[in-house]
């Protein structure tokens, strides 16, 4: 049985997974921060960028940006990483795999 799906190319998968966990620590300033950024899909299959940040060990805060095209999400992903690297955030050796 062939069934026509009315949404056409609205249901598309991400081309590859994007996720990163970085930290910034400075014991002299009592600073221990984390930042995660990932590209996922919304319930409707649209790409979204999920950012989560806060003090290491705390739940932190989060923000979600929805996009119509994956390329826009990737562009913001790279821009955010560039800004965070400039502020001193670096990947850790033991990177947690939890991204909310």
N, C-alpha and C positions, 0 to 999 in steps of 0.2 A: 504494500500500500504506500503510495507516494502521497505525502501531505505537504502542501505548500506552507512555508513559514512566512508570515507577513512582515517580519522585521528585517529580512535580508541580511545585510552585513553588520547589523547592530550587535550580533553575538559573535564577538571575536575574542580570541585569547591574546594575552600579552606575548610578545615575541620572545622575551627572556625575563627571568626574575631580576629585579633590582632591589637590593637591600644593603644597608651599611649601618654598623654600630661603631661609634667613635667616642672617645673620652678625652677630657681635659682635666688634669690634676695639677695642683700646686700646693704642697703641704705648708709653705710659708704663708699662704693666704687662706688656708683651710678650705681649699677649693677641690671638689671632686664631682665633676659633672659628666653626664652622658648625653648622647644625642643619637637617635636612630632615625633613619629615613628609608622608606620603602615605597615601591610602586606596586599597587594591587589593583583589584577590580571592585567596583561597587556591586551591589545586588543586581543591578541592571546591566552589568558587563562593561561599564565605562571605566577607563583608567582613572586611578586616583593616587595622589601622593599623600602618604601618611607620615607625619613628622611627630616625634615624641622626644621630650627632653626633660631634664631635671637633675636633681642631686642623685649620685649613685646610691642605690639602696632604697630610694623612694619611688613612689609610683610615677611622679612627674606629671607633666601636662602633655596634651596632644592637639594636633591640628590636621584636618583633612582637606585637601584641595582636589576637586573633581574636574576632569578635563573631557573634551570630546575626542581628542586624538592622543595616542600614546606618545607621540613626538613632543608634545607640549609638556607632558608629565616628565619625560626624560630631561628636557631642557631645564626645568625647575630643579629636578634632582641634582643635576650637575652644578647648577648655580649655587644651590644650598651647600653642597659639599665644598665647593671652592671657598665660599665665605667662611665656613666653619674651620677649614684647614688654615686659613689666614689668621684665625683667632687662636690657633694652637691646639685644636682637636686632632687626635691621632687614633688610628685603629689600634686595638689591643691584641696581645698574643692569644688570650683566651676570650674570644668574642662570643657573647651569649647569642642564642638563636631565637630569642623571643622578640617578636615585633608585633605590636598591637595595632 
